[in-house]
Amino acid sequence: MVRLLSWLFGFGVFCGVIVLGAVSYYVWSLSEDLPDYTVLMDYQPPVTTRVHAADGTLLAEFARERRLFQPVETIPPMVIEAFLSAEDKDFYSHFGIDIAGVFRAARDNVMQTIDGGAGSLVGASTITQQVAKNFLLTSDQTWDRKIKEAILALRIENAMSKDKILELYLNEIYLGLNSYGVAAAALNYFDKGLYELTYAEAAYLAALPKGPSNYHPFRQPEAAIERRNWVLDRMAENGYVTLEEAEAYKAENLNVIPRQGGSQLYSAEYFTEEVRRQLASIYGFDTLYGGGMSVRTSLDPQMQLHARKALMDGLIAYDQRQGFHAVEATIELGEDWGQALAEVPPLSDVPEWTLAVVLEMENNSARIGLRPTIDVDGGVSPDRVTGTLPGSAVSWVSRPLSELLNVGDVVYVEPVAGEDGVYTLRQVPEVGGALVAMDPRTGRVLAMVGGFSFAESEFNRATQAMRQPGSSFKPIVYAAALDNGYTPASVILDAPLSIANADGTFWEPENYARQFYGPQTLRRGIELSRNVMTVRLAQDLGIPMIEEYARLFGVYDEMPNVLAMALGAGETTVLRMTAAYSTIANGGRKITPTLIDRIQDRYGETIYQHDERLCEGCEQPEWRGQGIPTIIDTRQQVLDPMTAYQITSMMEGVVQRGTGTAVRSVGRPVAGKTGTTNDYKDAWFVGFTPELAVGVYVGYDTPRNMGSSYTGGELAAPIFADFVSAALEGVPPTQFRMPPGMHTDWIDPVTGVGIVAGGSGVEEAFKPGTGPNLTTSVIGINSQAFDNIQTGATQQPAFNPGGLF
């Protein structure tokens, strides 16, 4: 018997050794191809890129995984306590594997199986094991993966501190709503920073790692509250809160307020999207959506609101004069018109308007039902609100509403101020447009509107639409002339001109009024936008010279060598034209327009800044009696400052006496130029004050005639005036400053000859060595003929079938 027992014991030991060896070999083979856990030491998780306005307002967040990295030292203790209670209460005492937890989980699973339970089995993974799985392994439910997870957990615990492991976990864990990490989750669920969370909110976040979709705050609110309360019970059990406090927190609602993604300022969608494009082009999409950059832009939020309103009002005013287009949609009313109306998507960035359906129609009045609100989970509110749409409230429509609308038609409406339940009819303009506002001293874009609604069309007409600038290009031609021997008093002949083309045909440029006015000074030519004068001037200067100026000003990269280009026949963008005018406004320093002031990486290091000026003395950490720092402007001087002042003064005349008189309402010094293209397809006004440069463009996306009365002075200039008046309200007017060394003389605006001050004369600025005309040299005819030519009418009639002006 003893021998048998000895043999059995020996055989058991032998088998045990065999099994132990097999297990050891199995574990060794799994450990051979384990991922390198040391990468966790230098792990850089994808972090959300955040874009801010100039005043710090958050504009947008860009991320594939919305994550804000939070060092463990800055995570509030109650957040850590909530996660430890929910996930691994013995985290700080075990060595990576919770042996007691494993036995508890095994016991619970056995008991559940005996009792016939069908639920999922209880796990025993520690936070360290979850780090190993989340960072280095897959989520496959296999023994191989579990063993690898345990081995990696032991190695990670040996190599890293507990706090570092916890930091990795709390910043990597997925918590639903595209939230990765606790900091992002706090923002996305509660629109709060971590330090602002309550115990109940922290407990809800700690409830999510087991399955965010199972505890969705809107689809599974009861399960979410139950799981949150379980976490609060565990926190009380572990001594982090008292039982009384836990009960009080459990009585709270979830209070989830999902954070909006994309652009956070509804008026700045075009600006934000342009910033996104630029960041992607510079750094690539991986860095944009995961690099954690902090981007400070040049946007002025208040000015952006003014820009949006001015452009929208201008487009709406023009569009309403064209009459009613069509309804937005037509629906079957059925038993619940609200449900059907809710399926028609509104313009999310035009909150002033709401969609409504015509419920009843009687003569010139309609009873309408307003689109019900939609909650964050997509549910339709049961409330149904109705109102009245009387024809008397729709002044821009001359026909009775019954001829335009039918029951079931969906239209946009806006409340009538002071009349409860009464609405007026609105429609999305078919015409497009853009407005850019820029600091002329730096090129910082302060406001940008690329169309009526970004939700309707993401096409940015400020940066992407290539359109003919028309006569708004003429200041570039005149600047070239003033830089090369001409003065504002120089006289050019305005008379018929025929130019032979290469194919044997002839081009005969015309003025707006299809009349000719004889000899005219340069000032008068730009104020009244004389086309033929400009072509003669371009002939004398040569197109290569104008092309060089256009390139230096940034209007065109390459300009065809044809005379029509002097009249703005090329194509450019509103942003480029505004930057060109900014160059004139700041005294001739080349402007590089920018939407981005500074970019910092995830560590706070500046990796880009727009301002490249040198600052001598700025490196001093503190003042020790030294002089003030000196800013050295290294930008290229592309225009003589004296020339810049002369062309500015001439464009002031455009506003005071010329084609841009609609801008006089601004009530401060303004220089600018109108532009209108063939067949009235494009209307421009580009101008500036000493503080602000602004470009406005209006036109259909598919170019077509807007009507013979809609020139740049009639359509774009009022938008410019409305915006500048609002943007600079309260800012004291500033005069344009004349550079030292220049002198002024009073001249006759027709002949350029010096006169006694006053009367109908104009005070003109001259460079040293130049002055009013003594003997007039007229390009195209001899000087003696000048005395016999009388100028024609100076007012422009309202029709011109051809030509750029």
C-alpha positions in Angstrom: 0.0 0.0 0.0 2.8 2.3 0.9 4.6 1.5 -2.4 1.3 2.3 -4.3 0.9 5.6 -2.5 4.5 6.5 -3.2 4.1 5.6 -6.8 0.9 7.6 -7.1 2.6 10.6 -5.4 5.6 10.4 -7.7 3.3 10.1 -10.7 1.3 13.1 -9.5 4.5 15.1 -9.0 5.7 14.1 -12.4 2.4 15.1 -14.0 2.4 18.3 -12.0 5.9 19.1 -13.3 4.8 18.3 -16.8 1.7 20.6 -16.5 3.7 23.3 -14.8 6.3 23.1 -17.6 3.6 23.2 -20.2 1.9 26.2 -18.6 5.3 27.9 -18.2 6.1 27.2 -21.9 2.7 28.5 -22.9 3.1 31.7 -20.8 6.7 32.1 -22.1 5.5 31.7 -25.7 2.8 34.3 -25.2 5.3 36.7 -23.6 7.7 36.4 -26.5 5.6 38.5 -28.9 4.1 40.9 -26.4 4.0 44.6 -27.4 6.7 46.9 -26.1 5.1 48.3 -23.0 7.9 50.9 -22.6 6.2 53.0 -25.3 3.7 54.0 -22.6 6.5 56.0 -21.0 6.4 58.4 -23.9 2.8 58.0 -25.0 1.2 61.0 -26.6 -2.5 60.4 -27.1 -4.4 62.1 -29.9 -5.7 65.4 -28.4 -8.4 67.8 -29.6 -7.2 70.9 -31.5 -9.0 73.9 -30.2 -9.5 77.2 -32.1 -10.1 80.4 -30.3 -11.1 84.0 -31.4 -8.9 86.9 -30.6 -10.7 87.4 -27.3 -10.4 83.8 -26.2 -13.9 82.7 -27.3 -13.9 79.1 -28.3 -14.7 78.9 -32.0 -14.3 75.2 -32.8 -12.8 71.9 -31.7 -11.3 69.4 -34.2 -10.7 65.8 -33.3 -11.4 62.2 -34.4 -11.2 61.3 -30.7 -12.3 64.2 -28.6 -9.7 64.2 -25.9 -8.2 66.9 -23.7 -5.1 65.6 -21.9 -5.2 66.2 -18.1 -2.2 65.6 -15.9 -3.1 63.4 -12.9 -2.0 66.1 -10.6 -4.7 68.4 -11.9 -7.6 65.9 -11.8 -9.9 66.6 -8.8 -9.7 64.0 -6.1 -13.4 63.3 -6.2 -13.1 62.2 -9.9 -10.3 59.8 -9.0 -12.3 58.5 -6.1 -15.3 57.9 -8.3 -13.3 55.9 -10.8 -11.4 53.9 -8.2 -14.7 53.0 -6.5 -16.3 51.9 -9.8 -13.3 50.2 -11.4 -10.6 49.2 -8.9 -10.9 50.2 -5.3 -7.6 48.5 -4.3 -5.6 50.1 -7.2 -3.0 51.7 -4.9 -2.4 48.5 -2.9 -2.2 45.6 -5.5 0.7 44.8 -7.8 -1.2 45.0 -11.1 -3.4 41.9 -10.5 -6.0 41.9 -7.8 -5.9 38.3 -6.5 -8.7 38.9 -4.1 -10.7 40.4 -6.9 -10.1 37.4 -9.1 -11.4 35.0 -6.4 -14.4 37.3 -5.8 -15.2 37.4 -9.5 -14.8 33.6 -9.8 -17.1 33.1 -6.8 -19.8 35.5 -8.2 -19.6 33.9 -11.7 -20.0 30.4 -10.2 -22.9 31.5 -8.1 -24.5 33.1 -11.1 -24.1 29.9 -13.2 -25.6 27.8 -10.4 -28.5 30.1 -10.1 -29.1 29.9 -13.8 -28.4 33.6 -14.5 -28.0 34.6 -18.1 -26.2 37.9 -17.6 -22.6 38.7 -18.6 -19.9 37.2 -16.3 -18.2 39.5 -13.8 -14.6 40.5 -14.7 -11.7 41.2 -12.4 -9.5 43.4 -14.5 -7.6 46.1 -12.6 -7.0 49.6 -14.0 -3.4 48.5 -14.8 -4.8 45.5 -16.9 -7.3 47.9 -18.6 -4.3 50.2 -19.5 -2.5 47.2 -21.0 -5.6 46.1 -23.0 -6.6 49.6 -24.2 -3.1 50.7 -25.2 -1.3 47.5 -26.3 -3.8 44.7 -27.0 -7.1 44.0 -28.6 -10.5 43.5 -26.9 -10.8 39.8 -28.0 -12.4 37.7 -25.3 -9.8 34.9 -25.3 -7.5 33.3 -22.7 -4.5 34.3 -24.7 -5.4 38.0 -24.5 -6.2 37.7 -20.7 -2.8 36.1 -20.0 -1.0 38.7 -22.1 -2.9 41.4 -20.3 -1.8 40.0 -16.9 1.8 39.7 -17.9 1.9 43.3 -19.3 0.1 44.5 -16.1 2.9 43.1 -14.0 5.6 44.7 -16.2 3.9 48.0 -16.3 3.5 48.1 -12.5 7.2 47.4 -12.2 8.2 50.2 -14.6 5.7 53.0 -13.9 4.3 54.7 -10.8 0.7 54.2 -9.8 -0.1 57.9 -10.6 1.3 57.6 -14.1 -0.7 54.5 -14.8 -3.9 56.2 -13.5 -3.1 59.2 -15.6 -2.9 57.1 -18.8 -6.2 55.3 -17.9 -8.2 58.5 -17.1 -7.0 60.2 -20.3 -7.5 57.2 -22.6 -10.7 55.6 -21.5 -13.7 55.9 -23.9 -16.8 57.4 -22.2 -19.3 57.8 -25.0 -20.4 60.9 -27.0 -17.0 60.7 -28.8 -15.3 61.5 -25.5 -11.9 60.0 -24.7 -10.7 60.7 -21.3 -12.4 62.4 -18.3 -11.6 66.0 -19.3 -13.3 65.7 -22.7 -16.2 63.8 -21.1 -16.8 66.5 -18.5 -17.1 69.0 -21.4 -19.1 66.9 -23.7 -21.6 65.7 -21.1 -21.9 68.7 -18.8 -20.1 71.5 -20.6 -17.9 71.9 -17.6 -14.3 71.6 -16.7 -13.3 68.8 -14.4 -12.9 71.1 -11.4 -16.5 72.2 -11.9 -18.1 68.8 -11.6 -20.3 67.8 -8.7 -20.0 64.4 -7.0 -23.1 63.2 -8.8 -21.6 64.2 -12.2 -18.3 62.6 -11.4 -20.1 59.4 -10.4 -22.0 59.3 -13.7 -18.7 59.6 -15.7 -17.3 56.8 -13.6 -20.3 54.6 -14.4 -19.6 54.8 -18.2 -16.5 52.7 -18.8 -18.4 49.4 -18.5 -20.5 50.4 -21.5 -21.4 54.0 -22.4 -24.2 53.0 -24.7 -25.8 51.0 -21.9 -26.0 54.1 -19.8 -26.8 56.7 -22.4 -28.3 59.7 -20.7 -31.2 60.0 -23.1 -31.8 56.6 -24.6 -31.2 54.7 -21.3 -31.8 57.3 -18.5 -33.1 54.9 -15.9 -30.1 52.5 -16.3 -27.8 55.5 -16.3 -29.2 56.8 -13.0 -29.1 53.3 -11.5 -25.5 52.8 -12.4 -24.5 56.3 -11.2 -26.2 55.6 -7.9 -24.3 52.3 -7.6 -21.0 54.2 -8.0 -22.2 56.6 -5.3 -22.9 53.7 -3.0 -19.4 52.3 -3.6 -17.9 55.8 -2.8 -19.8 55.8 0.5 -18.7 52.3 1.2 -15.1 53.3 0.6 -15.4 56.3 2.8 -15.1 59.0 0.2 -18.6 60.4 1.0 -21.0 59.9 3.9 -24.2 57.9 3.5 -26.2 61.1 3.9 -24.2 62.8 1.2 -24.6 59.8 -1.1 -28.3 59.8 -0.7 -28.5 63.5 -1.5 -26.4 63.1 -4.7 -28.5 60.1 -5.7 -31.6 62.3 -5.7 -30.2 64.6 -8.4 -31.1 64.3 -12.1 -28.4 63.5 -14.6 -28.4 67.1 -15.9 -26.5 66.2 -19.1 -26.0 69.1 -21.5 -24.2 67.8 -24.6 -21.5 70.1 -25.9 -21.9 71.3 -29.5 -19.2 70.2 -31.9 -17.8 72.1 -34.9 -18.1 75.9 -34.9 -19.2 77.4 -31.5 -20.0 80.9 -32.9 -22.9 80.6 -35.3 -21.9 83.7 -37.2 -18.3 82.5 -37.8 -18.7 79.2 -39.7 -17.0 80.4 -42.9 -14.1 81.8 -40.9 -13.7 78.7 -38.8 -13.8 76.4 -41.9 -11.1 78.5 -43.6 -8.9 78.2 -40.5 -9.5 74.4 -40.6 -8.4 74.2 -44.2 -5.3 76.2 -43.6 -4.3 74.1 -40.6 -4.8 70.9 -42.6 -2.7 72.3 -45.4 0.2 73.3 -43.1 0.3 70.4 -40.6 -1.8 67.6 -42.2 -5.0 66.0 -41.0 -3.3 63.8 -38.4 -1.9 66.8 -36.5 -5.1 68.8 -37.0 -7.3 66.1 -35.6 -5.0 64.7 -33.0 -2.1 67.1 -32.3 -3.8 69.0 -29.5 -2.9 72.4 -31.0 -4.2 75.6 -29.4 -4.9 78.1 -32.2 -5.5 81.8 -31.5 -7.2 83.4 -34.5 -7.6 87.1 -35.4 -11.4 87.0 -35.3 -13.2 89.8 -33.5 -16.6 88.1 -32.5 -18.5 91.4 -32.2 -17.2 92.6 -35.5 -18.1 89.2 -37.0 -21.7 89.7 -35.9 -21.8 93.1 -37.5 -20.3 91.7 -40.7 -22.9 88.9 -40.9 -25.8 91.2 -40.3 -24.6 93.8 -42.9 -24.1 91.3 -45.6 -27.3 89.3 -44.8 -29.4 92.5 -44.8 -27.9 93.6 -48.1 -28.5 90.3 -49.8 -32.0 90.0 -48.4 -32.8 93.6 -49.6 -31.7 92.9 -53.1 -33.3 89.5 -53.2 -36.7 90.8 -52.0 -36.7 93.3 -54.8 -36.6 90.4 -57.2 -39.9 89.0 -55.8 -40.9 85.7 -54.2 -39.0 82.6 -55.6 -40.6 79.4 -54.2 -41.5 77.6 -51.1 -38.9 75.5 -49.2 -41.0 72.3 -49.4 -44.5 70.9 -49.5 -45.7 68.4 -47.0 -48.8 66.3 -46.3 -50.4 67.7 -43.1 -52.0 64.4 -41.9 -52.9 64.0 -38.3 -49.8 65.6 -37.0 -48.3 68.3 -39.1 -45.6 68.9 -36.5 -44.0 65.5 -37.1 -43.9 66.0 -40.9 -42.6 69.6 -40.5 -39.8 68.5 -38.1 -38.4 66.3 -40.9 -37.7 69.5 -43.0 -34.1 70.6 -42.0 -33.8 74.3 -41.2 -30.8 76.6 -41.7 -29.0 76.1 -38.4 -27.0 79.3 -38.7 -30.0 81.6 -39.3 -31.7 81.4 -35.8 -33.7 84.6 -36.5 -35.9 82.6 -38.9 -38.0 79.5 -38.3 -39.7 77.1 -40.7 -43.5 77.1 -40.8 -46.2 75.2 -42.7 -49.3 76.8 -44.1 -52.3 75.3 -42.2 -55.1 77.5 -43.6 -55.1 80.1 -46.4 -57.7 82.8 -46.7 -57.3 85.7 -49.2 -54.2 87.6 -48.1 -53.6 85.9 -44.8 -52.4 82.4 -43.6 -52.6 80.5 -40.4 -49.2 78.8 -40.0 -47.7 76.1 -37.7 -44.2 76.6 -36.5 -41.6 73.8 -36.6 -41.5 72.1 -33.2 -38.2 71.9 -31.3 -36.0 68.8 -31.5 -34.2 67.6 -28.4 -30.6 66.5 -28.2 -31.6 62.9 -28.8 -33.6 63.7 -31.9 -37.0 63.5 -30.3 -39.8 65.9 -31.5 -41.4 68.1 -28.9 -45.2 67.4 -28.5 -45.9 71.1 -28.3 -47.5 72.7 -31.4 -47.3 76.4 -31.9 -49.3 78.3 -34.5 -49.4 81.9 -35.7 -50.6 84.3 -38.3 -48.9 85.3 -41.5 -50.9 88.4 -42.8 -50.1 89.9 -46.2 -49.9 93.3 -44.5 -46.7 92.1 -42.7 -45.0 91.1 -46.0 -44.4 94.5 -47.5 -41.9 93.2 -50.2 -44.6 91.1 -51.9 -47.1 93.0 -54.0 -49.3 90.0 -54.9 -51.8 88.5 -52.4 -50.4 85.6 -50.4 -53.1 83.3 -51.7 -51.4 83.5 -55.2 -48.1 82.5 -53.7 -48.8 79.9 -51.0 -51.0 76.8 -50.6 -51.9 74.6 -47.7 -49.0 72.3 -46.9 -46.3 74.7 -48.2 -43.3 75.2 -45.9 -41.7 78.6 -45.8 -39.4 80.6 -43.6 -41.0 83.2 -41.3 -39.7 85.7 -38.7 -41.6 87.2 -35.8 -42.9 90.8 -36.2 -41.5 92.9 -33.4 -44.2 94.0 -31.0 -47.0 91.8 -32.4 -47.4 88.5 -30.5 -48.1 85.5 -32.8 -47.7 87.6 -36.0 -45.0 86.6 -38.5 -43.6 88.0 -41.8 -42.4 85.9 -44.8 -38.8 85.3 -45.4 -36.8 83.5 -48.2 -33.2 82.4 -48.7 -31.6 84.8 -51.2 -30.5 83.3 -54.5 -27.8 85.9 -54.8 -24.4 85.4 -53.1 -21.8 87.6 -51.6 -18.9 88.0 -49.2 -17.4 90.5 -46.8 -13.9 90.6 -45.4 -12.7 93.0 -42.7 -9.0 93.4 -42.0 -6.7 95.4 -39.9 -4.8 97.3 -42.6 -1.7 97.7 -40.4 -1.1 93.9 -39.9 -3.3 92.0 -42.3 -5.2 90.3 -39.5 -8.7 89.3 -40.7 -11.1 90.6 -38.1 -14.3 89.3 -39.7 -15.2 87.1 -42.7 -18.6 86.2 -44.1 -18.5 83.9 -47.1 -22.2 83.8 -48.0 -25.7 84.1 -46.6 -25.6 80.7 -44.8 -22.9 78.2 -44.2 -25.6 75.6 -43.6 -27.0 76.2 -47.0 -23.6 76.4 -48.9 -20.1 75.9 -47.5 -18.6 77.5 -50.5 -16.7 80.5 -49.2 -17.1 83.4 -51.6 -14.5 85.4 -49.7 -11.6 83.0 -50.4 -12.8 80.5 -53.0 -14.9 82.5 -55.5 -12.7 83.8 -58.3 -14.5 86.9 -59.7 -13.7 89.9 -61.8 -13.0 93.0 -59.6 -14.0 95.5 -62.3 -13.1 99.1 -61.5 -12.1 98.2 -58.0 -8.8 97.2 -59.6 -8.2 100.7 -61.0 -6.4 102.0 -57.9 -3.6 99.5 -58.6 -3.2 101.1 -62.1 -3.3 104.6 -60.8 -0.9 103.7 -58.0 1.6 102.5 -60.6 1.2 105.8 -62.5 1.7 107.9 -59.4 4.8 105.9 -58.5 6.2 106.5 -62.0 6.0 110.3 -62.7 2.3 111.1 -62.7 0.6 113.3 -60.2 -3.1 113.4 -59.2 -3.3 116.5 -61.4 -1.9 114.9 -64.5 -4.4 115.0 -67.4 -5.4 112.1 -69.6 -7.7 112.3 -72.6 -11.0 110.7 -72.4 -12.0 110.2 -76.1 -12.9 107.3 -78.4 -10.1 104.7 -78.6 -9.8 101.7 -80.9 -7.3 99.0 -80.3 -6.4 96.3 -82.8 -6.5 92.7 -81.5 -4.2 89.9 -82.8 -7.1 88.4 -84.8 -7.7 91.6 -86.7 -10.7 92.7 -84.7 -10.9 95.9 -82.7 -11.6 96.5 -79.1 -13.2 99.9 -78.3 -13.5 100.4 -74.6 -16.4 102.5 -73.3 -17.3 104.5 -70.3 -20.3 103.6 -68.1 -22.4 106.4 -69.7 -21.2 105.5 -73.2 -20.0 109.1 -73.5 -16.6 110.8 -73.6 -15.5 113.7 -71.5 -12.3 115.1 -73.0 -9.2 115.7 -70.9 -9.6 114.7 -67.3 -7.2 114.7 -64.3 -6.2 111.4 -62.7 -8.3 112.3 -59.7 -11.4 112.9 -61.7 -10.8 109.8 -63.7 -10.8 107.5 -60.6 -13.6 109.4 -58.8 -15.9 108.9 -61.8 -14.4 105.6 -62.9 -13.5 106.6 -66.4 -12.7 103.4 -68.4 -11.1 104.9 -71.5 -8.8 107.1 -69.5 -7.6 104.1 -67.6 -6.9 102.2 -70.8 -4.9 105.1 -72.2 -3.0 105.3 -68.9 -2.3 101.5 -69.1 -1.0 101.9 -72.7 1.4 104.6 -71.6 2.7 102.6 -68.5 2.7 99.2 -70.3 0.9 96.1 -69.1 4.1 94.5 -67.7 4.4 97.3 -65.2 0.8 97.0 -64.1 1.2 93.2 -63.9 4.2 93.7 -61.5 2.2 96.0 -59.3 -0.7 93.5 -59.3 1.6 90.8 -58.2 3.3 92.9 -55.5 -0.1 93.9 -54.1 -1.2 90.2 -54.2 -4.2 90.7 -56.5 -3.0 88.2 -59.1 -0.2 85.7 -59.3 0.0 85.9 -63.0 -1.8 88.5 -65.2 -2.4 88.2 -68.9 -0.7 90.8 -71.0 -3.9 92.5 -72.4 -5.1 96.0 -71.8 -8.5 94.9 -70.6 -6.8 93.7 -67.4 -6.4 97.4 -66.4 -10.2 97.5 -66.1 -10.3 94.5 -63.7 -11.1 91.8 -66.3 -9.0 89.2 -64.4 -10.3 87.1 -61.6 -9.3 87.3 -57.9 -10.9 87.0 -54.5 -12.4 89.4 -51.9 -9.6 88.5 -49.5 -6.9 89.4 -52.0 -8.5 92.7 -52.9 -9.0 93.6 -49.3 -5.3 92.9 -48.6 -4.3 95.0 -51.6 -6.2 98.0 -50.3 -4.7 97.4 -46.9 -1.3 97.8 -48.5 -2.3 101.2 -49.7 -3.9 102.1 -46.3 -0.8 101.3 -44.2 1.5 103.4 -46.4 2.7 100.8 -48.9 3.9 97.9 -46.6 3.1 94.5 -48.2 0.2 92.8 -46.4 0.0 89.1 -46.0 -3.6 88.4 -44.9 -3.9 86.0 -42.0 -6.7 84.4 -40.0 -4.3 82.9 -37.5 -2.3 84.9 -35.0 -0.5 82.1 -33.1 -0.4 78.3 -32.8 0.8 76.4 -29.8 1.5 72.7 -29.6 0.1 70.5 -26.8 2.9 71.5 -24.5 2.3 75.2 -24.9 5.3 75.9 -27.1 4.6 78.4 -29.9 5.1 76.7 -33.3 3.7 79.5 -35.5 3.0 83.2 -35.2 2.0 85.6 -37.9 3.7 88.7 -36.6 7.3 88.3 -37.9 8.5 91.8 -36.9 11.7 92.0 -34.9 11.6 93.4 -31.4 14.8 94.7 -30.1 14.8 94.7 -26.3 11.7 92.4 -25.9 14.0 89.6 -24.7 14.6 91.4 -21.4 12.7 89.6 -18.6 12.2 92.7 -16.6 12.7 96.5 -16.7 16.1 97.7 -15.3 16.1 101.2 -16.6 16.6 100.3 -20.3 14.7 102.1 -23.1 11.5 100.9 -24.5 11.7 98.0 -27.0 12.0 98.9 -30.7 9.7 97.1 -33.2 11.4 96.7 -36.6 9.1 96.2 -39.5 10.8 93.9 -41.9 7.9 93.7 -44.4 8.5 94.7 -48.0 7.8 98.3 -49.0 5.9 97.8 -52.3 4.6 101.3 -52.7 6.0 104.8 -51.9 4.3 106.1 -48.8 3.7 109.4 -50.6 2.0 107.5 -53.5 -0.1 105.6 -51.0 -1.3 108.8 -49.5 -2.1 110.3 -52.9 -4.1 107.3 -54.1 -5.9 107.3 -50.7 -6.8 111.0 -51.1 -8.1 110.3 -54.6 -10.2 107.4 -53.3 -11.6 109.7 -50.6 -12.9 111.7 -53.5 -14.6 108.5 -54.8 -16.7 108.6 -51.6 -17.2 112.3 -51.5 -17.9 113.1 -55.1 -17.7 110.0 -57.2 -19.3 106.6 -57.6 -19.2 105.7 -53.9 -21.2 108.4 -52.4 -23.4 105.9 -50.6 -20.5 105.5 -48.1 -20.6 109.1 -47.0 -23.2 108.0 -44.4 -20.3 106.5 -42.4 -19.4 110.0 -41.2 -15.7 109.5 -41.0 -12.7 109.6 -43.4 -13.2 106.7 -45.8 -11.3 105.9 -49.0 -12.6 103.3 -51.4 -13.5 102.3 -54.9 -16.6 100.7 -56.6 -16.4 97.9 -59.1 -19.0 96.6 -61.5 -18.4 94.0 -64.3 -19.8 93.3 -67.7 -23.6 92.8 -67.8 -23.8 93.7 -64.1 -22.7 90.3 -63.0 -20.4 91.4 -60.1 -20.7 94.3 -57.8 -17.8 95.4 -55.5 -16.9 98.0 -53.0 -13.4 97.9 -51.4 -12.3 100.6 -49.1 -10.7 101.5 -45.8 -10.5 103.9 -42.9 -7.2 104.3 -41.0 -8.4 101.5 -38.6 -10.2 99.1 -40.9 -10.0 97.7 -44.5 -13.2 96.1 -45.9 -14.0 94.3 -49.1 -17.6 93.6 -50.2 -18.7 91.5 -53.2 -22.2 90.6 -54.4 -23.1 88.3 -57.3 -24.7 85.0 -58.3 -22.6 81.9 -57.9 -23.4 81.1 -61.5 -22.8 84.6 -63.0 -25.8 86.4 -64.4 -27.1 89.9 -64.8 -28.3 91.4 -61.6 -30.0 94.3 -63.2 -28.8 97.5 -64.8 -29.3 99.6 -61.6 -27.2 97.3 -59.4 -23.7 98.6 -59.7 -21.0 98.4 -57.0 -22.1 101.8 -55.8 -25.7 100.9 -55.5 -25.4 97.3 -54.2 -22.0 96.7 -52.4 -21.3 100.2 -51.1 -24.3 100.3 -48.8 -23.3 97.0 -47.2 -19.8 98.4 -46.7 -21.3 101.5 -45.1 -23.6 99.6 -42.8 -20.8 97.4 -41.6 -18.2 100.1 -41.0 -20.7 102.3 -39.2 -21.6 99.4 -36.8 -18.0 98.1 -36.4 -16.5 101.5 -35.6 -19.3 102.9 -33.5 -17.8 104.7 -30.6 -14.4 104.9 -32.2 -13.3 108.5 -32.7 -12.8 109.4 -36.4 -9.1 109.5 -37.5 -7.8 111.5 -40.5 -5.5 109.9 -43.0 -1.9 111.1 -42.2 0.1 112.7 -44.9 3.8 111.6 -44.9 6.4 114.3 -44.1 7.9 116.1 -47.0 4.7 116.4 -49.1 2.8 119.7 -49.7 -0.7 120.6 -50.7 -2.0 123.0 -53.3 -5.5 123.8 -54.4 -6.2 122.8 -58.0 -9.0 123.0 -60.5 -10.4 119.4 -60.6 -10.8 119.5 -64.3 -7.5 121.0 -65.5 -5.2 120.3 -62.6 -4.1 123.9 -62.7 -3.4 125.7 -59.4 -6.2 128.0 -58.2 -7.0 130.1 -55.1 -8.2 128.0 -52.2 -11.9 127.4 -52.0 -14.8 127.3 -54.5 -15.0 124.1 -56.5 -11.3 123.4 -56.2 -9.7 120.4 -54.6 -6.8 120.4 -52.2 -4.3 118.1 -53.7 -1.2 116.5 -52.2 2.0 116.6 -54.1 5.4 115.0 -53.7 8.5 117.1 -53.5 9.4 118.7 -56.8 5.9 118.4 -58.2 2.8 120.6 -58.1 -0.2 121.8 -60.0 -0.1 121.9 -63.8 1.4 124.9 -65.4 1.3 123.6 -69.0 -0.8 120.6 -69.5 0.4 117.6 -71.4 -2.5 115.5 -72.6 -1.8 111.9 -73.7 -3.4 111.4 -77.1 -3.6 115.0 -78.3 -1.3 118.0 -78.3 -1.4 120.5 -75.4 -2.8 123.4 -77.5 -6.0 121.4 -78.2 -6.7 121.3 -74.5 -8.1 124.8 -74.5 -10.8 124.0 -77.0 -12.1 120.7 -75.5 -15.0 121.1 -73.1 -15.7 118.4 -70.6 -19.0 116.7 -70.8 -21.5 115.7 -68.1 -20.0 114.4 -64.9 -23.0 112.4 -63.7 -23.3 108.8 -64.8 -26.7 107.7 -66.2 -28.2 104.4 -65.1 -27.5 102.2 -68.1 -24.4 100.8 -69.8 -24.8 97.6 -71.8 -21.1 96.8 -71.9 -17.7 97.5 -70.4 -16.1 97.2 -67.0 -16.6 100.2 -64.7 
